Amino acid sequence: MPYADVDNYFSYIPESRLCHALGCTLQSVGFTRVGKNTPYPARTHPEDHLFDRQKGRILQAYQIVYISEGRGRAELGRQEGIKDIPAGSVFILFPNVWHRYAPELSVGWTEHWVECKGTAFDMALNAGLLDPRRPIFRRPDIPAIEASFAEIHALASEDAVGNQAVLSMLGLKLLAILAGPRNAAETSTNRLVNTVRMMLLESCTDNRPMENIAEALNVSYSNLRRTFRVHTGMSMKEYQTEMRLLKAKDLLDNTDLPIKAIGGQLGYSSAFHFSNQFRKIVGCPPTDWRARPGVGREESPSTPE
């Protein structure tokens, strides 16, 4: 039986400056086997995490819950209705979204969870990689999820507070697994968008028409343009410009090339055009970017006599 060596446990961990800087703070973690005809939920958790099966609960962070054995039901949002949760299911509890869930009384279940907060989860939500309207996952990559939780339980059982930074990164690993494509259609679309991003990165220094990319990929330009914006939040041209300016920053920071030469290398028609677009997007002209404190290139140290 999976996780046969894991005992029931839970840990609640204070916030960490390091984890906050990394974009993900794991705040709680646990593992519980709920046997048949066992009262649920247990009344041993902190008051702000308890919930009544009739009233439900609202959290202020994200929880990833994996059910490895048994089955039950969940309501994940007041308008979403009751959903069956069989073994092999993962569901996400979103901040400020009402929910309640429980194992089937005659069967029980084994649950694993992590609770995280931070900019990584918020950005995934804002980018549409996580969707409160689709909080339940039944995926073929359950082995990767099981392996991640096995690592999490081992570290948390040993020293949850001391291992918080690593546990938080494992929370990000779970996010990466769940935020990926859910089916063949999404996988195909994701591959297409990533191919376009690579092509735009490679051609960021030229002025290749966007229609040429669609032609090279044998797809409709109007559909490609719409799909790219939906998945990245920007147009293909905006993405190309962003890559071009990242390259410009690298050249400004790490070379002594004149501004005109950098603009020409990046495909701009003139130094004025380059400086104007740089100022418009970055907020300062290239000369000010290069002169900002802490960036000046020091001369090579002289050889001691």
N, C-alpha and C positions, 0 to 999 in steps of 0.2 A: 504493500500500500504506500503511495507517495507520502512523504513527510512523516514516515512512521516514527522518526527519532525526534520530532518537534513536539514540545509540550505547549499547552495553551499558555499564552502570555500576551501582554500588551505593554507598550511604553509610550509615554507622552514626554516630549523633549522641548526645552525652551528654545526660543529663536536664537540664531547664530549669525553674527556679522559676516563670517566667512561664507556661509551658505546663502545669505542674502546677496552678497556680491556675486556669487556663482549663478544666481537666477532661480534657485530652487532650495527651499528649506523643508526638509522632512520633519513634520511636527509630531506624528504618531505612527505607530506600526503595531501590527498584532496578528495573531493566529489563534483560531478557536475551532475546536470540533464541537458541534452542537448535536447531541444524540437525540434519538427518537423521544418524543414526548417530554422534551426539556424546555422549561420556560425560556422565552427569548423576548427581548435581549437581556443579557446579564445586567445586574444592577451594580456592578463593581466599577464602572467607568466614571470619569469626572462628570459632574452635573451638566456641563455644557455639551457633553457628547451623548448623554442619555436620551432615549426617545421612547415615547409611549406608542404602542402599535396602533392605537386609535388616532392619536394626534399627529404622529409623524415628527419630523425634525428638520431644521435648517442649519447648515454649517456655514462657516466663513472661509473655508478652504476647499481644496479639491481632495476627494478620496478616490483611490483606485481599489476596487474590491474584486477579488477573484474567488470564484466558487469551484473548488477542485473536486468535491464529492457531494452527493446528495442533490437536492433540488428545493426550490422555493419560489416565491413571487416577490415582485417589487413594484412600487409606484414611484416613478422618478420625475416628479412634476405634477402639479394638480390637474392638468388637462391631459395627461398622457395615458391614463388608464392602467390596469393591472397587467404586468408582463410576467410570463413564465421565465424562471431562471434555472435552467438545468446545469448539471455539472459541466465544466469547461467554459462557463460564461464569465465574462469580465464586465463590470459596469462602473461608470464614473458618476460620482456625486459632485455636483457643481456648486460653487459658492452661491448662497442666497436662493437656492432652489429647494423647495419643499420635497421631502421624500420619506418613504418608509419601505421596509423590506423585512422578510423573515423566511426561515426554512419551513418546508412543509412539516407539520407536526409529526406525522406518522413516519417520516423519513429522516429528517435532520439534514445537516450539511456541514462541510468544512470550509471555513472562510479565511481569507488572507486579505490584509488591507495595508495600505500606506496612505497617509494624509500629508499633502504637500501644499505649499503656497509659494508664489514667486513670479517673477516676470516671464520665465520660460513658459509656464502654464498659461498665463494671461495672454501672451503673444500667440500661443498655439490656438487659443480660443478666438482671439480677434482675427486671426488669419483663416479661420474656418477649418482648421485641422482637427479641432474638437467641436462637437455640435451637441448642445443640450437636448436637441430634439432626437438625437440618435445616441443615447448614452450606453447602450448595451452592445457588447462585442461578442460574437461567437466566431472565432478565428482559427485558421489552420496553423498559426504560429504559437499555439498554446505551449509547446515545449520551451520556447524562448521566454515566455512569461513565467512558467514553472521554474526554470533555471534562475531567473532573476529573483523570484521570491525565495528560492532556496538560499541564495547569497544573502538576501536581506535578513532572513530569519537567523542565519548563522551569526551575522555581525550584530544584530540587535540583541540576541540572546547573550552574546559575549559582553558587550558594552555599548548600549544604544547611544548614550551621550558622547562617549569618546569616539564612536564611529559615525557620528552624525553627518559629517561632510561626505563620506563615502556612501552612506545610506541615501543621502540626498541625490547623489549622482546616479544611484541605482533607480531612484524615483524618476529621474530624467530618462533613464534607459527604458523604463516602462512607458513613459510618455512617447518616446520615439517609436516604440513598437506599435502603440495604439493609434498614433497620429498618422501612420502610413496608410497606403491604399487598402480598402476593405475587400475589393473584388477585382476581377479581371479587367472590367471597364475602367475602374479608377487606376489600376496599375498601368494600363495603356496610356491613359491621359497624363499620369504623373511622369511616365517615361518621355512622352512627347514634350511636355513643358520643360523637363530637365535638359532634353536635347537642344531645345531652342535657347535656353539659358547658356549652355556651353557654346553654342554657335555665336551668340551675341557677345560673350566674353572674348572669344577668339577674334572676333571681327570688330571689337569696340573702337579700334583706331581707324577704321575706314567708314565710308558713308554708304555702305551697301543697303539698297532699298529693302524694307521689311518684306515686300512681296516676293523677293528672291528666295528668302528663307522658306516661305510656304511652298514655293515652286520646287525647291530642292528636296523638301520633305513630302512632296506630292499630296498636299492637303489644301483645303480651301483657306485663302488668306483671311476672309471675314470670320470663319470659325476659329482659326488659329489665334487671331487677334483677341477674340472674345474669351476663349479658353485661357489664354495666357494671363489676361487681366483678372479673371476670376480666381486663378490659382496663385498669383503673385501680388495682386493689389496694385499693379501698375501696368502701363502699356509697354509693348516691346521697345519702343523708342526711349521711353523713360528709363527702362532697365539698362539699355545700351549706354545712355548718357551717364547713369550712375556708375557703371563699370569703368567708363572712360575717365570720370573724375576720380575714382579710386586710384586708377593708374597715374593720373596727374599728381595726386598727393604723394604717391610713392616716389615719383621722379623729383618732385620739389623737395622732399625730405632727404633723399638719398643720393642726389646728383647735384652737380654745379651747372647743369645745362641752363642756358638763358630761357626766359619765359617764352620767347618767340619760338625757340627750338622745340620746347616741350609741346607747345600748341601745334606746331607743324608735325611732330612725331605722332600726335594723337589724332591727326586728321582735320584739325581746324583750319579754316581758310585764312585766318589772320590771328595775330596776337591779340588784337582787340576782341575778336569773336570769342577766343578762348577765355580771356580775362573776364569778359562780360558774363558768359555762362557760368564760369567758376564762382564769380561774386553772387550771381543770382541764386545759385543752389547752395553753395557752402556758406555764404554770408560775409565773405571778405575776398579781396582780390588775391591772386596767387602770390604777389610779393609779400603781403601781410601774413599769409599762411606760412611761407618759408621763414619769415622773420619772427614767428611767435616764440616766446620764451621756451628754453629747454630743447630747441631743435637744431640750433646752430652746429655745424660740423666743425669740430676742433681740428687744428693743424696737427700733423703727425708729430709725436714727441721727438725732440732732438736726441741724437745719440750722445750719451754721456762721454765726456772726454776721459 
